[in-house]
Amino acid sequence: MILYDADCGFCRWSLDKILAWDRDGRLRPVALQSEEADRLLAGMPEAERMASWHLVTPDGMVYSSGAAVPPLMDLLPGGAPAKLAAQLMPGTTNRAYRWVSRHRDWLGAKLGADTCAVDPSDRRA
């Protein structure tokens, strides 16, 4: 399961791209604002929960922010090169994630007004 901020247009846009890549349907989107997210991330402080995206793998492990990139790539076809890059450069991956996270409103605006209309939960509810 991939947990995302349903109130963030850039987050919804990004998730839509990831779900399109996931041709095998291995990921299921879960809004961070949902009761299911509360259960999946039980014990995680709300501020930490809302500060990042999260991945819950089929074996129940929870990964967040840049650390979630390698296990996400395991679930996507052709993800091995990106997984290797993220594993070899975890500091760079985390810095890149933090930069994107801090600039998500600006990035969303650059993607255009349609960004806010994207609802990836409709793809795989």
N, CA, C and O atoms as a MOPAC input file, in Angstrom:
PM7 MOZYME 1SCF
protein

 N      0.83700 1    -1.16400 1     0.00000 1
 C      0.00000 1     0.00000 1     0.00000 1
 C      0.88800 1     1.23500 1     0.00000 1
 O      1.93400 1     1.28200 1     0.64700 1
 N      0.44300 1     2.21000 1    -0.73300 1
 C      1.17600 1     3.46000 1    -0.80600 1
 C      0.28700 1     4.54200 1    -0.19500 1
 O     -0.83000 1     4.78400 1    -0.65100 1
 N      0.81000 1     5.18100 1     0.84300 1
 C      0.03900 1     6.17400 1     1.58800 1
 C      0.48100 1     7.56500 1     1.17200 1
 O      1.67200 1     7.87800 1     1.15200 1
 N     -0.49600 1     8.39100 1     0.84100 1
 C     -0.22600 1     9.69800 1     0.25600 1
 C     -1.14500 1    10.75000 1     0.87200 1
 O     -2.16200 1    10.42400 1     1.48500 1
 N     -0.77300 1    12.01200 1     0.69900 1
 C     -1.55900 1    13.13600 1     1.20400 1
 C     -2.64000 1    13.47200 1     0.17900 1
 O     -2.34300 1    14.02900 1    -0.87800 1
 N     -3.86900 1    13.14200 1     0.48400 1
 C     -4.98700 1    13.37000 1    -0.43500 1
 C     -5.28000 1    14.85400 1    -0.63700 1
 O     -5.96700 1    15.21500 1    -1.59300 1
 N     -4.77900 1    15.71300 1     0.23300 1
 C     -5.01200 1    17.14900 1     0.11600 1
 C     -3.95500 1    17.85300 1    -0.72800 1
 O     -4.03200 1    19.06500 1    -0.93000 1
 N     -2.98000 1    17.11600 1    -1.21900 1
 C     -1.85300 1    17.69400 1    -1.96100 1
 C     -1.97100 1    17.33100 1    -3.43900 1
 O     -1.89600 1    16.15800 1    -3.80400 1
 N     -2.15400 1    18.34300 1    -4.28400 1
 C     -2.27000 1    18.09600 1    -5.71800 1
 C     -1.03800 1    17.44200 1    -6.30300 1
 O     -1.15400 1    16.53300 1    -7.12500 1
 N      0.15300 1    17.89100 1    -5.89100 1
 C      1.37800 1    17.28100 1    -6.40500 1
 C      1.47700 1    15.82800 1    -5.95700 1
 O      1.90400 1    14.97000 1    -6.73000 1
 N      1.08900 1    15.54700 1    -4.72500 1
 C      1.13200 1    14.17000 1    -4.22200 1
 C      0.18600 1    13.27900 1    -5.02400 1
 O      0.53900 1    12.15600 1    -5.38400 1
 N     -1.01500 1    13.78200 1    -5.30200 1
 C     -1.97400 1    13.00700 1    -6.08800 1
 C     -1.46700 1    12.80200 1    -7.51900 1
 O     -1.61900 1    11.71800 1    -8.08200 1
 N     -0.86700 1    13.84200 1    -8.10500 1
 C     -0.31200 1    13.73600 1    -9.45000 1
 C      0.80400 1    12.68400 1    -9.48700 1
 O      0.84000 1    11.83600 1   -10.37900 1
 N      1.71400 1    12.75000 1    -8.50700 1
 C      2.82600 1    11.79600 1    -8.44400 1
 C      2.31300 1    10.37200 1    -8.27100 1
 O      2.78900 1     9.44500 1    -8.92600 1
 N      1.35000 1    10.21000 1    -7.39300 1
 C      0.79000 1     8.88300 1    -7.16000 1
 C      0.14700 1     8.33500 1    -8.42500 1
 O      0.27100 1     7.14700 1    -8.72000 1
 N     -0.53000 1     9.18400 1    -9.16500 1
 C     -1.14100 1     8.74600 1   -10.41400 1
 C     -0.07800 1     8.18800 1   -11.36400 1
 O     -0.31400 1     7.18500 1   -12.03700 1
 N      1.08500 1     8.83100 1   -11.42000 1
 C      2.16900 1     8.35900 1   -12.28800 1
 C      2.71600 1     7.02100 1   -11.79000 1
 O      2.99900 1     6.13100 1   -12.59200 1
 N      2.86300 1     6.87600 1   -10.49100 1
 C      3.35300 1     5.61100 1    -9.92500 1
 C      2.35800 1     4.48900 1   -10.19200 1
 O      2.75400 1     3.38100 1   -10.55100 1
 N      1.06500 1     4.77000 1   -10.01800 1
 C      0.05900 1     3.73500 1   -10.26100 1
 C     -0.00100 1     3.35200 1   -11.73700 1
 O     -0.28200 1     2.19900 1   -12.06200 1
 N      0.25700 1     4.29800 1   -12.62800 1
 C      0.30000 1     3.97200 1   -14.05200 1
 C      1.48900 1     3.05800 1   -14.35400 1
 O      1.39300 1     2.17700 1   -15.20900 1
 N      2.60800 1     3.26400 1   -13.65400 1
 C      3.80600 1     2.43200 1   -13.80800 1
 C      3.53900 1     1.02200 1   -13.27900 1
 O      4.08000 1     0.04500 1   -13.79500 1
 N      2.71300 1     0.92800 1   -12.25900 1
 C      2.41300 1    -0.33900 1   -11.59100 1
 C      1.42100 1    -1.16100 1   -12.42100 1
 O      0.27000 1    -1.34600 1   -12.02500 1
 N      1.87500 1    -1.64200 1   -13.55700 1
 C      0.99800 1    -2.37600 1   -14.47500 1
 C      0.44400 1    -3.67000 1   -13.86800 1
 O     -0.60000 1    -4.15700 1   -14.30000 1
 N      1.12900 1    -4.22100 1   -12.88200 1
 C      0.66800 1    -5.46600 1   -12.26200 1
 C     -0.32600 1    -5.23100 1   -11.13000 1
 O     -0.85300 1    -6.18900 1   -10.56400 1
 N     -0.58800 1    -3.97900 1   -10.79500 1
 C     -1.55900 1    -3.66300 1    -9.75100 1
 C     -1.14000 1    -4.09900 1    -8.35900 1
 O     -1.97900 1    -4.51300 1    -7.55800 1
 N      0.14000 1    -4.00900 1    -8.06500 1
 C      0.63900 1    -4.45800 1    -6.75900 1
 C      0.44300 1    -3.41100 1    -5.66600 1
 O      0.47700 1    -3.73800 1    -4.48000 1
 N      0.23800 1    -2.15700 1    -6.06000 1
 C      0.08200 1    -1.07900 1    -5.08300 1
 C     -1.38800 1    -0.70500 1    -4.94000 1
 O     -2.15700 1    -0.73900 1    -5.90000 1
 N     -1.74800 1    -0.35100 1    -3.72300 1
 C     -3.08900 1     0.16200 1    -3.47100 1
 C     -2.92900 1     1.49500 1    -2.76400 1
 O     -2.28100 1     1.56100 1    -1.71900 1
 N     -3.51300 1     2.57200 1    -3.31900 1
 C     -3.38300 1     3.87400 1    -2.68000 1
 C     -4.26500 1     3.97900 1    -1.43800 1
 O     -5.40800 1     3.52200 1    -1.42500 1
 N     -3.70400 1     4.59300 1    -0.39900 1
 C     -4.43900 1     4.83500 1     0.84400 1
 C     -4.14700 1     6.27600 1     1.26000 1
 O     -2.99000 1     6.64700 1     1.45100 1
 N     -5.17700 1     7.07000 1     1.39600 1
 C     -4.99800 1     8.46200 1     1.82100 1
 C     -4.53300 1     8.50800 1     3.26900 1
 O     -5.03200 1     7.77300 1     4.12100 1
 N     -3.57800 1     9.37700 1     3.53100 1
 C     -3.08500 1     9.54000 1     4.90700 1
 C     -4.18700 1     9.99700 1     5.85000 1
 O     -4.10400 1     9.77100 1     7.05700 1
 N     -5.19800 1    10.62600 1     5.32000 1
 C     -6.28900 1    11.15200 1     6.13400 1
 C     -7.35500 1    10.09900 1     6.44200 1
 O     -8.37600 1    10.42300 1     7.04900 1
 N     -7.14200 1     8.86700 1     6.04400 1
 C     -8.15600 1     7.82000 1     6.21700 1
 C     -7.96500 1     7.03300 1     7.51100 1
 O     -6.89200 1     7.03400 1     8.11400 1
 N     -9.04100 1     6.36200 1     7.91400 1
 C     -8.96600 1     5.48100 1     9.08300 1
 C     -8.03500 1     4.30600 1     8.82000 1
 O     -7.36900 1     3.82400 1     9.73600 1
 N     -7.98400 1     3.84700 1     7.58500 1
 C     -7.07600 1     2.74800 1     7.25600 1
 C     -5.62700 1     3.16800 1     7.48000 1
 O     -4.82700 1     2.38400 1     7.99100 1
 N     -5.28300 1     4.39900 1     7.10300 1
 C     -3.92700 1     4.90200 1     7.34600 1
 C     -3.64600 1     4.96200 1     8.84400 1
 O     -2.53900 1     4.65500 1     9.28500 1
 N     -4.64900 1     5.35600 1     9.62400 1
 C     -4.48100 1     5.38200 1    11.08500 1
 C     -4.10000 1     3.99000 1    11.59300 1
 O     -3.23000 1     3.85700 1    12.45400 1
 N     -4.74100 1     2.97300 1    11.06700 1
 C     -4.44700 1     1.59300 1    11.48800 1
 C     -3.07100 1     1.15300 1    10.99600 1
 O     -2.29400 1     0.56600 1    11.74900 1
 N     -2.77500 1     1.43900 1     9.73400 1
 C     -1.50700 1     1.00100 1     9.15400 1
 C     -0.30000 1     1.67400 1     9.80500 1
 O      0.76800 1     1.07400 1     9.91800 1
 N     -0.47800 1     2.92300 1    10.23100 1
 C      0.62500 1     3.68600 1    10.81200 1
 C      0.41300 1     3.92700 1    12.30400 1
 O      0.88300 1     4.92300 1    12.85300 1
 N     -0.29100 1     3.01500 1    12.94900 1
 C     -0.55100 1     3.13300 1    14.38000 1
 C      0.76300 1     3.30600 1    15.13600 1
 O      1.73600 1     2.59600 1    14.88300 1
 N      0.77600 1     4.24400 1    16.05000 1
 C      1.97500 1     4.49800 1    16.84000 1
 C      2.87500 1     5.55700 1    16.24200 1
 O      3.75800 1     6.07000 1    16.92800 1
 N      2.67100 1     5.89900 1    14.97100 1
 C      3.46900 1     6.95400 1    14.34800 1
 C      2.80800 1     8.29300 1    14.66700 1
 O      1.61800 1     8.46600 1    14.40600 1
 N      3.55700 1     9.24000 1    15.22600 1
 C      2.96700 1    10.54600 1    15.52100 1
 C      2.37600 1    11.18800 1    14.26100 1
 O      2.92100 1    11.03700 1    13.16800 1
 N      1.26100 1    11.90300 1    14.42100 1
 C      0.57400 1    12.48900 1    13.27200 1
 C      1.46900 1    13.43000 1    12.47700 1
 O      1.41500 1    13.44000 1    11.24800 1
 N      2.28600 1    14.21300 1    13.15700 1
 C      3.18200 1    15.13800 1    12.44000 1
 C      4.13900 1    14.35900 1    11.54000 1
 O      4.39200 1    14.76700 1    10.40600 1
 N      4.66300 1    13.25600 1    12.02900 1
 C      5.56500 1    12.42000 1    11.22900 1
 C      4.80400 1    11.76300 1    10.08000 1
 O      5.30400 1    11.66600 1     8.95900 1
 N      3.59400 1    11.31800 1    10.37700 1
 C      2.75400 1    10.67900 1     9.37000 1
 C      2.47700 1    11.63500 1     8.21000 1
 O      2.57600 1    11.25000 1     7.04500 1
 N      2.13200 1    12.87500 1     8.53100 1
 C      1.75500 1    13.83400 1     7.49300 1
 C      2.96000 1    14.49500 1     6.82600 1
 O      2.79400 1    15.19600 1     5.82800 1
 N      4.14800 1    14.29200 1     7.34300 1
 C      5.34700 1    14.92300 1     6.78600 1
 C      5.91000 1    14.16700 1     5.59300 1
 O      6.86400 1    14.63400 1     4.96900 1
 N      5.34200 1    13.00600 1     5.25900 1
 C      5.94100 1    12.17300 1     4.23400 1
 C      4.91600 1    11.24400 1     3.61000 1
 O      3.79200 1    11.11400 1     4.09600 1
 N      5.32100 1    10.60500 1     2.53200 1
 C      4.56100 1     9.48200 1     1.99700 1
 C      5.12100 1     8.22100 1     2.63900 1
 O      6.23600 1     8.22800 1     3.16000 1
 N      4.36100 1     7.15400 1     2.60200 1
 C      4.76300 1     5.91600 1     3.25900 1
 C      4.41400 1     4.73300 1     2.36000 1
 O      3.47200 1     4.78100 1     1.56900 1
 N      5.18900 1     3.69100 1     2.50800 1
 C      4.94600 1     2.45500 1     1.78500 1
 C      4.83700 1     1.33400 1     2.80600 1
 O      5.71500 1     1.16700 1     3.65100 1
 N      3.76900 1     0.57600 1     2.72500 1
 C      3.62600 1    -0.63000 1     3.54200 1
 C      3.75400 1    -1.79800 1     2.57300 1
 O      2.91600 1    -1.98600 1     1.69100 1
 N      4.81300 1    -2.57400 1     2.74900 1
 C      5.09900 1    -3.67900 1     1.83200 1
 C      4.18700 1    -4.87000 1     2.12700 1
 O      3.55700 1    -4.92500 1     3.18400 1
 N      4.11700 1    -5.81400 1     1.20400 1
 C      3.27000 1    -6.99200 1     1.42600 1
 C      3.58100 1    -7.74300 1     2.72300 1
 O      2.70300 1    -8.39900 1     3.28400 1
 N      4.83000 1    -7.65200 1     3.20400 1
 C      5.17500 1    -8.33400 1     4.45800 1
 C      4.92600 1    -7.45600 1     5.69200 1
 O      5.28200 1    -7.84500 1     6.80400 1
 N      4.31800 1    -6.27300 1     5.50500 1
 C      3.92900 1    -5.42500 1     6.63100 1
 C      4.96200 1    -4.40900 1     7.07700 1
 O      4.72000 1    -3.68000 1     8.03800 1
 N      6.10300 1    -4.33700 1     6.41500 1
 C      7.11800 1    -3.34200 1     6.78000 1
 C      6.66300 1    -1.95700 1     6.32300 1
 O      6.03500 1    -1.80700 1     5.27600 1
 N      6.99600 1    -0.94700 1     7.13400 1
 C      6.63700 1     0.43700 1     6.81100 1
 C      7.92200 1     1.20700 1     6.51100 1
 O      8.87000 1     1.19400 1     7.29700 1
 N      7.93500 1     1.87600 1     5.36300 1
 C      9.05000 1     2.71500 1     4.94400 1
 C      8.49700 1     4.10700 1     4.65000 1
 O      7.35300 1     4.25200 1     4.22000 1
 N      9.32300 1     5.13000 1     4.88600 1
 C      8.86700 1     6.50400 1     4.69300 1
 C      9.91400 1     7.32100 1     3.95500 1
 O     11.10500 1     7.00800 1     3.98900 1
 N      9.46400 1     8.34800 1     3.30300 1
 C     10.25900 1     9.32700 1     2.56300 1
 C     11.25500 1     8.63300 1     1.63400 1
 O     10.88700 1     7.68100 1     0.94700 1
 N     12.49700 1     9.08700 1     1.59900 1
 C     13.48900 1     8.51700 1     0.68500 1
 C     13.77200 1     7.05000 1     0.92800 1
 O     14.10000 1     6.31900 1    -0.00600 1
 N     13.64900 1     6.60900 1     2.17400 1
 C     13.89700 1     5.19800 1     2.49400 1
 C     12.86700 1     4.27100 1     1.85500 1
 O     13.09400 1     3.06400 1     1.76100 1
 N     11.74000 1     4.82300 1     1.41900 1
 C     10.69900 1     4.00600 1     0.79000 1
 C     10.96600 1     3.76300 1    -0.69000 1
 O     10.30000 1     2.93200 1    -1.30600 1
 N     11.92600 1     4.47300 1    -1.26900 1
 C     12.17800 1     4.33400 1    -2.70800 1
 C     12.64800 1     2.91800 1    -3.07600 1
 O     12.05900 1     2.32100 1    -3.97800 1
 N     13.68000 1     2.34800 1    -2.42700 1
 C     14.09600 1     0.99400 1    -2.83800 1
 C     12.98400 1    -0.05900 1    -2.75400 1
 O     12.79600 1    -0.80700 1    -3.71300 1
 N     12.24000 1    -0.14700 1    -1.64100 1
 C     11.18500 1    -1.17100 1    -1.62600 1
 C     10.05500 1    -0.86600 1    -2.61500 1
 O      9.41300 1    -1.78800 1    -3.11700 1
 N      9.80600 1     0.41100 1    -2.89800 1
 C      8.82200 1     0.74100 1    -3.92700 1
 C      9.29400 1     0.23000 1    -5.28100 1
 O      8.51300 1    -0.34900 1    -6.03600 1
 N     10.55900 1     0.44300 1    -5.58700 1
 C     11.10100 1     0.00600 1    -6.87200 1
 C     11.04700 1    -1.51200 1    -7.02500 1
 O     10.94900 1    -2.02500 1    -8.14000 1
 N     11.11100 1    -2.23600 1    -5.89000 1
 C     10.95100 1    -3.69800 1    -5.93500 1
 C      9.58000 1    -4.09700 1    -6.46600 1
 O      9.42500 1    -5.16400 1    -7.06100 1
 N      8.58900 1    -3.24100 1    -6.25000 1
 C      7.21400 1    -3.55600 1    -6.61800 1
 C      6.84500 1    -3.09300 1    -8.02500 1
 O      5.76600 1    -3.42000 1    -8.52000 1
 N      7.72700 1    -2.33500 1    -8.67000 1
 C      7.41200 1    -1.77700 1    -9.98000 1
 C      8.23200 1    -2.44600 1   -11.07300 1
 O      9.41700 1    -2.71900 1   -10.87800 1
 N      7.61800 1    -2.71300 1   -12.22200 1
 C      8.36300 1    -3.33500 1   -13.31500 1
 C      9.47600 1    -2.41700 1   -13.80000 1
 O      9.25600 1    -1.22900 1   -14.03800 1
 N     10.65800 1    -2.97100 1   -13.94400 1
 C     11.80500 1    -2.19300 1   -14.40200 1
 C     12.36500 1    -1.25300 1   -13.35900 1
 O     13.11500 1    -0.33800 1   -13.69900 1
 N     12.02200 1    -1.45600 1   -12.09300 1
 C     12.46600 1    -0.55300 1   -11.03800 1
 C     13.87200 1    -0.81100 1   -10.52500 1
 O     14.36900 1    -0.04200 1    -9.70200 1
 N     14.52300 1    -1.86400 1   -10.98300 1
 C     15.83800 1    -2.23500 1   -10.44500 1
 C     16.88600 1    -1.13200 1   -10.57400 1
 O     17.61600 1    -0.90200 1    -9.61000 1
 N     17.00400 1    -0.43800 1   -11.70400 1
 C     18.02400 1     0.61600 1   -11.77800 1
 C     17.78900 1     1.75200 1   -10.76700 1
 O     18.73100 1     2.23200 1   -10.13700 1
 N     16.54000 1     2.17100 1   -10.62000 1
 C     16.23800 1     3.23100 1    -9.65100 1
 C     16.46900 1     2.73800 1    -8.23000 1
 O     16.93000 1     3.49700 1    -7.37800 1
 N     16.15400 1     1.47600 1    -7.96700 1
 C     16.40600 1     0.90100 1    -6.64600 1
 C     17.89800 1     0.92900 1    -6.33900 1
 O     18.30600 1     1.33200 1    -5.25000 1
 N     18.70600 1     0.50300 1    -7.29800 1
 C     20.14600 1     0.47500 1    -7.09900 1
 C     20.68200 1     1.87900 1    -6.83800 1
 O     21.49200 1     2.07500 1    -5.93200 1
 N     20.23800 1     2.85400 1    -7.62400 1
 C     20.68600 1     4.23700 1    -7.42400 1
 C     20.30800 1     4.73800 1    -6.03600 1
 O     21.12100 1     5.37000 1    -5.36200 1
 N     19.08200 1     4.46200 1    -5.60600 1
 C     18.63500 1     4.90300 1    -4.27800 1
 C     19.42100 1     4.21500 1    -3.16800 1
 O     19.72500 1     4.83200 1    -2.14700 1
 N     19.74900 1     2.94500 1    -3.36300 1
 C     20.52000 1     2.21800 1    -2.35100 1
 C     21.96800 1     2.70900 1    -2.29100 1
 O     22.55400 1     2.79100 1    -1.21200 1
 N     22.54100 1     3.03400 1    -3.45000 1
 C     23.92500 1     3.50000 1    -3.47600 1
 C     24.07400 1     4.92600 1    -2.96500 1
 O     25.14200 1     5.31600 1    -2.49200 1
 N     22.99700 1     5.70000 1    -3.06300 1
 C     23.05000 1     7.11000 1    -2.66100 1
 C     21.87300 1     7.45900 1    -1.74600 1
 O     21.05800 1     8.31100 1    -2.09800 1
 N     21.77000 1     6.81900 1    -0.58600 1
 C     20.61300 1     7.09200 1     0.26800 1
 C     20.54600 1     8.54900 1     0.74400 1
 O     19.45700 1     9.10700 1     0.88200 1
 N     21.68600 1     9.15300 1     0.99000 1
 C     21.68300 1    10.55600 1     1.40900 1
 C     21.13600 1    11.45900 1     0.32500 1
 O     20.35300 1    12.36800 1     0.60200 1
 N     21.54300 1    11.21500 1    -0.90300 1
 C     21.04800 1    11.99900 1    -2.03500 1
 C     19.55700 1    11.76000 1    -2.23300 1
 O     18.80500 1    12.69900 1    -2.49500 1
 N     19.12900 1    10.51600 1    -2.10900 1
 C     17.70800 1    10.19300 1    -2.25400 1
 C     16.89100 1    10.93300 1    -1.20000 1
 O     15.84600 1    11.50400 1    -1.51300 1
 N     17.36000 1    10.92500 1     0.04500 1
 C     16.63000 1    11.62700 1     1.11000 1
 C     16.63200 1    13.13400 1     0.90400 1
 O     15.61500 1    13.79000 1     1.13200 1
 N     17.76700 1    13.69500 1     0.47400 1
 C     17.81100 1    15.14200 1     0.20800 1
 C     16.86800 1    15.50400 1    -0.93600 1
 O     16.16800 1    16.51500 1    -0.86900 1
 N     16.84800 1    14.69300 1    -1.97300 1
 C     15.95300 1    14.95200 1    -3.10900 1
 C     14.50100 1    14.88500 1    -2.65400 1
 O     13.68600 1    15.72600 1    -3.03400 1
 N     14.18000 1    13.88000 1    -1.83700 1
 C     12.80600 1    13.78200 1    -1.34000 1
 C     12.44500 1    15.01200 1    -0.50800 1
 O     11.36500 1    15.57900 1    -0.67600 1
 N     13.33600 1    15.42600 1     0.38300 1
 C     13.04800 1    16.60200 1     1.22800 1
 C     12.85600 1    17.85300 1     0.37800 1
 O     11.98900 1    18.67500 1     0.67400 1
 N     13.66400 1    18.00700 1    -0.68200 1
 C     13.52600 1    19.16600 1    -1.55000 1
 C     12.15000 1    19.15400 1    -2.22400 1
 O     11.44000 1    20.16000 1    -2.22600 1
 N     11.79200 1    18.01900 1    -2.78600 1
 C     10.48600 1    17.90100 1    -3.44400 1
 C      9.37300 1    18.16500 1    -2.42900 1
 O      8.42100 1    18.88700 1    -2.72600 1
 N      9.48700 1    17.59300 1    -1.25400 1
 C      8.46300 1    17.77100 1    -0.22700 1
 C      8.29200 1    19.24900 1     0.14900 1
 O      7.16900 1    19.73200 1     0.29300 1
 N      9.40600 1    19.95200 1     0.30600 1
 C      9.33800 1    21.38100 1     0.66200 1
 C      8.78000 1    22.23800 1    -0.46100 1
 O      8.24700 1    23.32000 1    -0.21200 1
 N      8.89800 1    21.76600 1    -1.69300 1
 C      8.48400 1    22.55600 1    -2.85500 1
 C      7.26300 1    21.96500 1    -3.57000 1
 O      7.01600 1    22.28900 1    -4.73100 1
 N      6.51200 1    21.11700 1    -2.90000 1
 C      5.42100 1    20.43000 1    -3.58200 1
 C      4.31900 1    21.36900 1    -4.04700 1
 O      3.69200 1    21.10800 1    -5.07400 1
 N      4.06600 1    22.45700 1    -3.32200 1
 C      3.05200 1    23.40600 1    -3.79200 1
 C      3.51100 1    24.08100 1    -5.07700 1
 O      2.73600 1    24.22200 1    -6.02300 1
 N      4.76300 1    24.49500 1    -5.10800 1
 C      5.33100 1    25.13000 1    -6.29500 1
 C      5.35400 1    24.15300 1    -7.46100 1
 O      4.98100 1    24.51000 1    -8.57800 1
 N      5.78900 1    22.92300 1    -7.20800 1
 C      5.82300 1    21.91700 1    -8.26600 1
 C      4.42000 1    21.63000 1    -8.79200 1
 O      4.21700 1    21.50200 1   -10.00000 1
 N      3.47200 1    21.53100 1    -7.89600 1
 C      2.08600 1    21.30600 1    -8.30000 1
 C      1.58100 1    22.42400 1    -9.18900 1
 O      0.91000 1    22.17900 1   -10.19200 1
 N      1.90600 1    23.65400 1    -8.81700 1
 C      1.48300 1    24.80200 1    -9.62900 1
 C      2.11800 1    24.74800 1   -11.01500 1
 O      1.47000 1    25.08900 1   -12.00400 1
 N      3.37200 1    24.32500 1   -11.09600 1
 C      4.06300 1    24.21800 1   -12.38500 1
 C      3.43200 1    23.15500 1   -13.28100 1
 O      3.53100 1    23.23300 1   -14.50600 1
 N      2.78700 1    22.16900 1   -12.67700 1
 C      2.16200 1    21.09900 1   -13.45400 1
 C      0.81600 1    21.52700 1   -14.02500 1
 O      0.27300 1    20.84300 1   -14.89200 1
 N      0.26800 1    22.64500 1   -13.55700 1
 C     -0.97300 1    23.17400 1   -14.10200 1
 C     -2.17600 1    22.91700 1   -13.23300 1
 O     -2.11900 1    22.15500 1   -12.26800 1
 N     -3.25700 1    23.55800 1   -13.58700 1
 C     -4.48700 1    23.51200 1   -12.78900 1
 C     -5.08000 1    22.12100 1   -12.71000 1
 O     -5.75900 1    21.80200 1   -11.73400 1
 N     -4.84300 1    21.27500 1   -13.71800 1
 C     -5.41000 1    19.93100 1   -13.69300 1
 C     -4.85000 1    19.08100 1   -12.56600 1
 O     -5.42300 1    18.04800 1   -12.22000 1
 N     -3.72400 1    19.51300 1   -11.98700 1
 C     -3.09800 1    18.74000 1   -10.92000 1
 C     -4.08500 1    18.43500 1    -9.80800 1
 O     -4.15100 1    17.30100 1    -9.33500 1
 N     -4.84400 1    19.41800 1    -9.38600 1
 C     -5.75600 1    19.23100 1    -8.26500 1
 C     -6.94800 1    18.35400 1    -8.61900 1
 O     -7.64700 1    17.87300 1    -7.72600 1
 N     -7.18900 1    18.14100 1    -9.90500 1
 C     -8.30800 1    17.30100 1   -10.31500 1
 C     -7.95900 1    15.81700 1   -10.30200 1
 O     -8.85000 1    14.97600 1   -10.42400 1
 N     -6.69400 1    15.48500 1   -10.15800 1
 C     -6.28300 1    14.08600 1   -10.18800 1
 C     -6.69500 1    13.40900 1    -8.89200 1
 O     -6.41400 1    13.91600 1    -7.80600 1
 N     -7.34900 1    12.28400 1    -9.00000 1
 C     -7.72700 1    11.49700 1    -7.82300 1
 C     -7.30600 1    10.05900 1    -8.07500 1
 O     -8.09400 1     9.26800 1    -8.59400 1
 N     -6.05500 1     9.70400 1    -7.70900 1
 C     -5.55500 1     8.35700 1    -8.00500 1
 C     -6.29800 1     7.26500 1    -7.25700 1
 O     -6.20300 1     6.09900 1    -7.63800 1
 N     -7.02900 1     7.59900 1    -6.21100 1
 C     -7.75900 1     6.55300 1    -5.49900 1
 C     -8.85400 1     5.96800 1    -6.38200 1
 O     -9.30500 1     4.84600 1    -6.15000 1
 N     -9.29300 1     6.73500 1    -7.41600 1
 C    -10.27300 1     6.20200 1    -8.34500 1
 C     -9.68300 1     5.09800 1    -9.20000 1
 O    -10.40700 1     4.22500 1    -9.68000 1
 N     -8.37000 1     5.13100 1    -9.39300 1
 C     -7.70100 1     4.14400 1   -10.23800 1
 C     -7.77100 1     2.76800 1    -9.59400 1
 O     -8.07200 1     1.78100 1   -10.26500 1
 N     -7.49200 1     2.69700 1    -8.29000 1
 C     -7.48400 1     1.41200 1    -7.57300 1
 C     -8.08700 1     1.57700 1    -6.20200 1
 O     -7.36500 1     1.60200 1    -5.20500 1
 N     -9.35200 1     1.68600 1    -6.13500 1
 C    -10.00800 1     1.86400 1    -4.83000 1
 C    -10.10200 1     0.55200 1    -4.10700 1
 O    -10.62300 1     0.49600 1    -2.99300 1

